[in-house]
Amino acid sequence: MINEPKIVEITDIITETPTIKTFKFDWDFKTLGMPNPGEFLMVWNFNNEKPMSISQINDNELAITVKNIGEFTSQLHNLEAGDQIGVRGSYGNGFNTDFENKRIIAIGGGVGMAPINAIATYLAENNEVEAISAAQTENELLFVDSLEEMGVAVHPCTDDGSFGFEGFATDCLSGLLEDRTYDYAFVCGPEIMMKGIFNILEASNIPGQYSLERYMKCALGVCGQCCVDSEGWRICVEGPVFEENKIKQITEFGKYRRDASGVKY
């Protein structure tokens, strides 16, 4: 882990959807550390810094997958291969990867598929992995083809029914559970979606891990900006990944979060 930005060159940029791009860059695992799926990086555009989930972990290469939703991400989307960014990390409590010969369901909504892609790819070699990739419409679906190439059985899911299952990720999961079950689940996406998934998995006695997002500044657990009610856990240190027993203790889960000034919304 590095606590000051390392300048890296973007080696490749993949346009995943009209609003989402994947940025690849070299990463020396021996000197900079080997990230785990579910951990995140602080990305610096030489003006501002934001947390980004790691979406791919390859041989001496990492990738982040970024949705264009504001000034910072728009600036990233304007970069080209050969341009540079600053990166520090990796940070956080990632997914538990100690699984073998298990039946896994990995569920991602929107750009929440970024860490789901990393864990599903990692586990596919020694487990039977299925994934739900959910989006509002077909051209916003992420990693369907690439995960299938890795041996993951993907269930695409769109709100408008333009591709795959018509409906929400919760509906798709409920349908799958009518004739099968899973040993474990991994979940990331909009929190209202994760809350619904959590309720379904709990009712089916399927344990899981959930990757949460909160406003972060330092990523070191110092500023307290990303603490959650009522335990005070820091998403950047104790999270972003929590097992279901800890999710039950986060009273704000699926209900609200706080902005930069601490106001609930």
C-alpha positions in Angstrom: 0.0 0.0 0.0 1.3 3.5 -0.9 0.0 6.5 1.0 1.2 9.1 -1.5 0.1 9.3 -5.2 2.2 7.2 -7.6 2.1 8.6 -11.1 1.0 6.0 -13.6 0.5 6.0 -17.3 -2.9 4.9 -18.7 -2.1 2.0 -21.0 -5.6 1.4 -22.4 -9.1 2.9 -22.2 -12.1 0.8 -22.9 -15.4 2.4 -23.6 -17.8 0.0 -21.8 -21.1 2.0 -22.2 -22.0 5.5 -23.3 -21.3 6.7 -19.7 -18.7 4.3 -18.4 -15.1 3.7 -19.3 -12.4 1.3 -17.9 -8.9 2.7 -17.4 -5.9 0.3 -17.3 -2.5 1.0 -16.0 0.6 -1.0 -15.0 1.1 -1.9 -11.3 4.2 -3.5 -9.8 2.7 -6.0 -7.4 6.1 -6.7 -5.8 6.8 -3.1 -4.8 3.3 -1.6 -4.6 1.4 -4.5 -3.1 -1.2 -7.0 -4.4 -4.7 -5.6 -4.0 -7.6 -7.9 -3.1 -11.0 -7.7 -5.0 -13.2 -5.3 -3.2 -10.4 -2.9 -2.3 -10.3 0.6 -3.8 -7.8 3.2 -5.0 -7.6 7.0 -4.5 -7.3 8.5 -7.9 -5.8 11.9 -8.4 -6.2 14.0 -11.6 -3.6 16.6 -10.4 -6.5 18.7 -9.2 -8.8 16.6 -7.1 -8.8 13.1 -5.7 -11.6 10.5 -5.5 -12.0 6.8 -4.5 -12.5 4.3 -7.3 -13.1 0.6 -7.0 -10.7 -1.8 -8.6 -12.5 -3.6 -11.4 -9.7 -5.8 -12.8 -6.5 -7.3 -11.3 -4.3 -8.8 -14.0 -0.6 -9.6 -14.2 1.1 -6.4 -13.0 -1.9 -4.4 -14.2 -4.9 -2.8 -12.5 -8.0 -1.2 -13.9 -10.7 1.1 -12.6 -14.1 1.5 -14.2 -15.6 5.0 -13.9 -19.0 6.4 -14.6 -19.2 10.0 -15.9 -21.3 11.7 -13.3 -19.6 15.0 -12.5 -16.6 17.3 -13.0 -14.0 14.9 -11.7 -15.2 11.8 -13.6 -15.7 14.0 -16.8 -12.1 15.0 -16.6 -11.1 11.4 -16.4 -13.3 10.5 -19.4 -11.5 13.1 -21.4 -8.1 11.4 -20.9 -6.4 9.2 -23.6 -4.1 6.3 -23.5 -0.6 7.6 -22.6 -2.0 10.3 -20.3 -1.1 10.1 -16.6 -3.0 10.0 -13.3 -1.9 9.7 -9.7 -2.9 6.6 -7.7 -2.5 5.7 -4.1 -3.6 2.6 -2.2 -5.0 0.1 -2.3 -7.2 0.7 0.7 -10.1 -0.8 2.6 -11.4 -4.2 3.7 -11.9 -6.2 0.5 -13.9 -9.3 -0.2 -13.1 -12.6 1.5 -11.7 -14.7 -1.3 -11.2 -18.0 0.6 -13.7 -20.1 -1.4 -13.3 -23.3 -3.3 -15.9 -25.6 -4.9 -18.7 -23.3 -3.8 -21.7 -22.1 -5.7 -21.4 -18.3 -5.8 -23.8 -15.6 -6.9 -22.3 -12.2 -7.6 -24.7 -9.3 -8.0 -23.9 -5.9 -9.4 -26.0 -2.9 -10.3 -24.7 -0.2 -12.7 -21.1 0.7 -12.1 -21.3 -1.4 -8.9 -20.3 -4.2 -11.3 -16.7 -2.9 -11.0 -15.8 -4.7 -7.8 -18.2 -7.6 -8.7 -16.2 -8.1 -11.9 -13.0 -8.4 -9.9 -14.3 -10.9 -7.4 -16.3 -13.0 -9.9 -13.2 -13.2 -12.1 -11.0 -14.2 -9.2 -13.3 -16.9 -7.9 -14.4 -18.4 -11.3 -11.3 -20.6 -11.5 -12.1 -22.8 -8.5 -15.9 -22.2 -8.0 -19.2 -22.3 -9.8 -19.9 -18.6 -10.2 -23.1 -16.9 -11.5 -23.5 -13.2 -11.8 -26.4 -10.8 -12.2 -25.4 -7.7 -14.1 -28.1 -5.2 -13.8 -28.7 -1.8 -15.5 -31.5 0.5 -16.6 -31.1 -0.4 -20.2 -29.1 -2.7 -22.5 -26.4 -0.2 -23.5 -25.5 0.3 -19.8 -24.8 -3.3 -19.0 -21.3 -4.1 -17.8 -18.9 -7.0 -18.2 -21.5 -9.5 -19.6 -19.3 -10.8 -22.4 -16.0 -10.7 -20.5 -17.3 -12.6 -17.5 -18.9 -15.2 -19.7 -15.5 -15.7 -21.4 -14.1 -16.4 -17.9 -16.7 -19.2 -17.3 -19.1 -17.1 -15.3 -22.8 -17.7 -16.0 -24.2 -14.2 -16.4 -27.8 -13.2 -16.0 -28.2 -9.8 -17.6 -31.0 -7.8 -16.2 -32.5 -4.5 -17.4 -35.2 -2.3 -15.9 -36.8 -1.7 -19.3 -36.4 -5.2 -20.6 -34.3 -4.2 -23.5 -31.9 -7.1 -22.9 -32.1 -10.2 -20.7 -34.4 -10.3 -17.7 -36.9 -7.5 -17.6 -37.0 -6.0 -14.1 -34.8 -5.2 -11.1 -31.9 -7.3 -9.8 -34.1 -8.2 -6.8 -36.7 -9.7 -9.2 -34.1 -11.6 -11.1 -32.5 -13.0 -7.9 -36.0 -14.1 -6.6 -36.6 -15.9 -9.9 -33.2 -17.7 -9.8 -33.9 -18.9 -6.2 -37.1 -20.6 -7.2 -35.1 -23.6 -8.5 -31.6 -23.3 -7.0 -29.6 -21.9 -4.1 -26.1 -20.6 -3.5 -23.4 -21.0 -0.8 -22.4 -17.4 -0.8 -23.2 -14.0 -2.4 -21.3 -10.8 -3.3 -23.2 -7.6 -3.8 -22.5 -4.1 -4.9 -24.7 -1.4 -6.4 -27.2 1.3 -5.5 -27.9 0.9 -1.8 -31.6 0.6 -2.2 -30.9 -2.3 -4.5 -28.5 -3.9 -2.0 -31.1 -3.5 0.7 -33.6 -5.5 -1.3 -31.0 -8.1 -2.2 -30.0 -8.4 1.5 -33.6 -9.1 2.5 -34.0 -11.8 -0.1 -30.7 -13.5 0.8 -31.4 -13.3 4.5 -34.8 -15.0 3.9 -33.0 -17.7 1.9 -30.3 -18.2 4.6 -27.6 -17.3 2.1 -24.6 -15.4 3.6 -22.9 -12.7 1.8 -20.7 -9.6 1.6 -21.8 -6.1 0.6 -19.6 -3.3 -0.8 -20.8 0.1 0.4 -20.1 3.6 -0.9 -19.8 6.7 1.2 -18.2 10.2 0.9 -14.4 9.8 1.4 -11.6 12.2 1.8 -8.5 10.7 3.3 -9.0 6.9 2.8 -6.8 6.4 5.9 -9.5 6.5 8.6 -8.4 9.8 10.0 -11.0 12.4 8.9 -14.1 10.4 9.9 -16.0 11.6 6.8 -17.2 8.2 5.8 -18.4 6.9 9.2 -21.8 5.1 9.2 -24.5 5.1 11.9 -24.7 3.7 14.5 -21.4 1.8 14.9 -19.2 4.6 13.6 -17.4 2.2 11.2 -15.2 4.0 8.6 -16.1 2.8 5.1 -12.5 3.4 4.1 -11.0 1.1 6.8 -13.6 -1.2 8.3 -15.3 -1.3 4.8 -16.1 -0.9 2.1 -17.0 -4.6 2.3 -19.1 -5.8 5.2 -20.5 -9.3 5.9 -24.2 -9.6 6.5 -23.9 -9.7 10.3 -22.3 -6.3 10.3 -24.7 -4.9 7.7 -27.5 -5.6 10.2 -25.8 -3.2 12.6 -25.6 -0.3 10.2 -28.8 1.5 10.9 -28.5 3.8 7.9 -28.1 1.0 5.4 -30.7 1.4 2.6 -32.2 4.4 4.3 -29.9 7.4 4.0 -26.3 8.6 3.9 -24.6 11.9 4.7 -23.2 14.5 2.3 -19.8 16.3 2.7 -21.2 18.5 5.6 -22.7 15.5 7.4 -26.3 16.3 6.5 -28.6 13.2 5.9 -30.1 12.7 2.5 
